[in-house]
Amino acid sequence: MDYILKNGYFPFVNEIQDVYIKDGLVEKVEKDIEPIDLDTQIIDLENRIVISGFVDGHMHLDKALIGEKVINKSGTLYEAIEIMSKYKHSMTKEDVKERSKKILDLSFRNGTRFLRTHIDVDDKIQLKSIEALLELKEEYKESMDIQIVAFPQDGIIKNSRSYFYLEEALKMGADIVGGIPAIEEDPIKHMNMIFDLAMKYDVDIDMHIDETDDADSLIINDLARLTIANGYIGRVTAGHCCSLSANEKEIILPIIELVKKAKINIISLPSTNLYLQGRGDKINIRRGIAPVKYLLDHDIPVAIGSDNIRDPFNPFGNGNLLEEILIAAHGCHMGGEKDLNKLFDMVSIIPGEALKFDYNIKEGNKANFIVIDAGTKVDSIIRQANIYGYFKNDIFGTNVINNQ
């Protein structure tokens, strides 16, 4: 069936336009499209927001919902890592797949159509979680574009088996290689090993960087330097970057300029870092979030991601990126109209382009997008608007409720 969706608000061009869909593909996006065929179904979107979908650039699907089984009593990052290290022995491929499916379905209902997930690879879990996510990537390919990051949560320098499995994950089809240099005694060596793998298999890099309140921990500087030295400019993403906020701006300015030169993407994870960081502070407790506004002011691509969902690292989360950016609005002091508009972009067009998803609604692409029950980006955040409808597989569905 052919469709014309009338009067959709396209926020990135700030225009009301129509979408003509033929045989499941976008035929035209322009104003005042008239039907050619009498059988064409016409749907008036009444100026509601139309986007390709939300982009969750940093999630841990393999850990999701474990918090319902194991409690992190201290709430600290260190106990979370310890819990996961022990829990992995009992994890099965089926367990990972079942929990991941629940969050993928929840995220889909909440408008996510593009997702990058970090999946643990080590000598405990081996390749079970990677196998589960590769299968889910195929199963969900008509609904969601999933990128898989092979992630060495427990380190690789002292454990050659973990390094072996990390390489095997790339051979199997993991899209990106991850890293977590802070877990090692020699963070630089860890990063060099990751760059070696990335260049060997021609994949991008996505590292957990400086998830700490320690002002002296600025591994992001070394990451930027190695990115430039290895000719990997524009192919590296850094998640967290909390310690940047523990320093004065004049200290981090030269680092930010180096990050900009390396074209490193930053992904901030406000929900998890607000929960985990600042626990050692007695007064003036830090929020522990990357300095989002300062980074944006220096033209660094910054995105917001869900990170952990109801696991030992974070007991909260609904796979709802409008909820995540509302948290970010509070935690980053971004409540003005310009700030809220930018926050919306940080879960849509910014990560869509920075993480190399085929993001835009354009002629020839599959008609796979969402309609948000709001007329402006600001309103969608403040009201926590529902997903009014979506187009997928030549069907327009309506009234997708945010079941949590």
FENRARA-V909928 format. One record per pair of residues at least 6 apart in sequence whose ideal C-beta (glycine too) atoms are under 6 Angstrom apart, sorted by sequence separation. I is the first residue (numbers start at 0). J is the second residue. D is the distance in whole Angstrom. If there is no record, write none. Layout:
# FENRARA-V909928
i = {I:I}
j = {J:J}
d = {D:D}
This chain:
# FENRARA-V909928
i = {155:180:183:295:307:328:373:8:9:19:71:155:197:209:277:294:309:351:389:19:71:243:277:308:360:371:388:6:119:136:180:209:226:333:388:18:118:151:180:208:209:277:291:71:118:208:276:305:373:5:16:372:19:69:273:371:372:386:3:4:16:118:151:208:328:17:132:178:272:327:372:3:149:272:385:69:176:369:370:2:219:305:324:370:149:269:1:149:176:303:369:176:219:267:303:267:324:368:149:267:303:366:367:217:240:147:176:216:237:320:147:148:149:150:156:175:146:154:175:176:177:178:179:235:236:237:238:3:114:118:120:148:154:208:210:213:232:233:239:265:175:232:3:112:113:114:115:117:119:169:203:204:205:206:207:208:209:210:211:214:241:118:121:156:186:207:208:209:214:95:117:119:156:209:212:343:61:64:90:187:220:223:227:265:1:63:92:96:107:190:194:223:226:241:271:3:87:95:99:103:122:264:265:266:267:268:271:340:6:7:87:155:1:2:3:4:5:6:8:10:92:122:126:180:223:266:268:339:60:63:92:122:125:129:133:274:0:4:6:8:9:121:223:259:291:271:336:339:7:60:255:271:288:303:288:302:303:120:286:120:241:243:244:243:302:120:302:240:300:270:300:325:55:60:270:324:53:61:148:269:273:52:53:58:59:61:269:54:55:56:52:117:269:321:212:61:212:317:264:57:76:75:102:57:109:56:109:106:144:105:102:83:82:79:79:115:71:69:66:113:66:63:64:65:66:56:57:58:63:56:59:62:66:55:57:55:141:110:53:110:108:109:53:54:53:56:54:50:54:56:51:51:51:52:49:47:48:48:44:46:11:25:25:47:25:23:20:10:23}
j = {161:186:189:301:313:334:379:15:16:26:78:162:204:216:284:301:316:358:396:27:79:251:285:316:368:379:396:15:128:145:189:218:235:342:397:28:128:161:190:218:219:287:301:82:129:219:287:316:384:17:28:384:32:82:286:384:385:399:17:18:30:132:165:222:342:32:147:193:287:342:387:19:165:288:401:86:193:386:387:20:237:323:342:388:168:288:21:169:196:323:389:197:240:288:324:289:346:390:173:291:327:390:391:242:265:173:202:242:263:346:174:175:176:177:183:202:174:182:203:204:205:206:207:263:264:265:266:32:143:147:149:177:183:237:239:242:261:262:268:294:205:262:34:143:144:145:146:148:150:200:234:235:236:237:238:239:240:241:242:245:272:150:153:188:218:239:240:241:246:128:150:152:189:242:245:376:95:98:124:221:254:257:261:299:36:98:127:131:142:225:229:258:261:276:306:39:123:131:135:139:158:300:301:302:303:304:307:376:43:44:124:192:39:40:41:42:43:44:46:48:130:160:164:218:261:304:306:377:99:102:131:161:164:168:172:313:40:44:46:48:49:161:263:299:331:312:377:380:49:102:297:313:330:345:331:345:346:164:330:165:287:289:290:290:349:168:350:289:349:323:353:380:111:116:326:380:110:118:205:326:330:110:111:116:117:119:327:113:114:115:112:177:330:383:276:128:285:403:353:238:275:278:308:266:318:266:319:318:356:318:318:311:311:311:312:354:311:311:309:356:310:308:309:310:311:302:304:305:310:304:307:310:314:304:306:305:392:369:320:386:399:401:346:347:347:350:350:347:351:354:358:360:368:369:370:370:371:373:370:374:348:362:364:387:366:366:366:376:393}
d = {5:3:4:6:4:6:4:6:5:4:5:4:5:5:4:5:6:3:5:4:5:5:4:4:5:5:6:6:6:4:4:5:5:6:4:5:5:6:5:6:6:5:6:6:6:5:2:6:4:5:6:5:5:5:6:5:5:4:6:4:6:5:5:6:6:4:5:4:5:6:4:5:6:5:6:6:6:6:5:4:6:6:4:4:4:5:5:6:5:5:5:5:6:6:5:4:6:6:4:5:5:5:5:6:6:5:6:5:6:4:5:4:6:4:5:6:5:4:5:6:5:4:4:5:4:6:5:5:6:6:5:4:5:4:4:6:6:4:6:6:5:5:6:6:5:5:4:4:6:5:5:5:4:6:5:6:5:5:5:4:6:6:5:6:5:6:5:6:5:5:4:5:6:4:6:4:5:5:6:6:5:4:5:6:6:5:4:4:6:6:5:5:4:6:4:6:4:4:6:6:6:5:5:5:6:6:5:5:6:4:5:6:4:5:5:5:5:5:5:6:6:4:6:5:4:5:4:5:4:5:5:5:6:5:6:5:6:6:6:5:6:4:6:6:5:6:6:5:4:6:5:4:5:5:6:5:5:5:5:5:5:6:5:5:5:5:4:4:6:6:4:6:5:4:5:6:5:5:5:5:5:6:5:5:5:6:4:4:5:5:3:5:5:6:6:4:6:5:4:5:5:6:6:5:6:5:4:4:6:4:5:6:4:4:4:6:4:6:4:5:5:5:5:5:6:5:3:5:6:5:5:4:5:6:6:5:6:5:4:5:6:6:5:6:6:4:4:6:5:5:5:5:5:5:6:5:4:6:6:5:5:6:5:6:5:6:4:5:4}
